[in-house]
Amino acid sequence: MKAKEYLSQGIWLDQIIDSKLEQLESLKSLATKVTATFTHTKVSGGNDVRSPAENAIVKVIDLENEINADIDRLVDLKREILETINKVNDLNYRLLLEMRYISGKSWEEISADLGYERSWVFRVHGKALKVIEQKLKATKSN
């Protein structure tokens, strides 16, 4: 895996979580529109049949559990990525990489925060990625 792909994993997982949170809000909205039935129905064979409201609630709970698992993975992944970034000696490289891949800032935000032109930010980013690439190769060979 290339350095940029490795570092970008956190950004992508963060976006997936945001998407699932939007789905969750939509599902919760739909669940409140479902009419509850007040009878408990059993079909032959003794299997319980859920009402539409119960089905909606189960789906909400399942999605919430999935989101929580994704958040746990994101925290672990960001910790691992940060450990890799912290192996970089150059503070400019480290700061830029943390701003981009840990904080998820856009190039415009990074440029403004650091007070440099975007072209400078891209040049430094390219150099920082080469250092990360070396760190990943060294880790892989050990």
N, C-alpha and C positions, 0 to 999 in steps of 0.2 A: 504494500500500500504506500502510495506517495505521501509526502509530508502534508500537502494541502488537503488531501482526502482524509488523512488521519485527523488533522486538526478540525476539519469541517464537520466531523461526525456529531459533535455537540450542537452545532448550529442547526443541523438537519433534524436531530432528535427533538430539539426545543421547538422547532416549527411543527413537527408531528404532534407534539403535546398540545400546542396552541390549537391546531386543527381539531384534535379530539375534544378539547374543552369547548370549542364552538359547537361540535356535534352534540356534546352533553347538554349544553344549554337548549339546543333545539329539541332534543329528546325529552328533556324535563318539561319544556313548554307543551309538547305534544301529550305527555303523560298527564298533565293537569287537565287536558281537554277530554281525556278518555272518561267515559261514564262508568262509575263503579256499579257492580252488581252485588246484591246483598245475599244471594243464595250460594251455598257451597254445593257444587254439582259433582257427583261421582258417576263415571261411566261404568259400564259393565267391565268386570275385571278388577275393579277397585282403584283404578288410576284417577287421581285428582285432575280436574280440568280447571285451569287458571282463567280468571276473568281477564278482559282486556287491560284493566287497570293494573292487575297483578303482573301481567306480562310486561307492561311498560315499566313498572318499578324494577322488575328483575333486570331488564335491559339497561336501565340507568345504573343500577348497582354494578353490573358487569363492566360497563364502560368506565365507571369510577375506579374500579379495581385495576383495570387495564391502564388507566392514566397514572394511578399511583405506582404501578410497576415501572412504567416508562420514566416517571420522575426519579425513582430510585436508580434506574440505569443511567439517567442523565447526570445525577449527582456523582455517581461512581466514575462515569466517563470523563466528566469535567475535572475531577480530582486527578485522574490518570493523565489527562492532557496537560494540566497545570504542572504536574511533576516533570513531564517531559520539557515543557517550556522553561521551567526553573533550572534546567541543566544548561541552558544557554547563558554564556558569560556576559555578552553585550547587553547592557541595560536597555538601550534603545530598541533592540530586537525583541527583548522580553516584554517590554511595555506594549509595543505594537501588537505582538502576538496575543497577549492577554486581553487587550482592548477588543481585538477582532474575534478571537475564538473562545474566550471565556465570558466576556461581557456582551458579545454579539453586536458590537457597534458597527455602524456602516462606515464606508471609507470616508464619506464626508464628515461624519462625526469625529473620526480619528484625526483627520486632517485639521479640523478646527480645534480640537482639544490639544493637539501637539503644536499647532501654529505653523504647520508646514504645508507646502503645496501637495496636491494629490500625487503628482509625479514623483516627488521625493518619498512619499509614503509607499508608493508602489515599488520603488527601487529598494527601499529598506526591507519591505516585505519579501521581495524576491531573495534578497541576501539571507534574511532570517529563515526562510523556507529551506535554503540550502544547508544551513546549520542544523535545522531540525532533521532534515533528511540524513545527515551524517550521524546524528544522535540515534535515530531509529535504526540505522544499519548497524551501529555499534551495539545497540541493545539486542538486536536480532542475532548477531554473531556470538554474543555471550551466552 
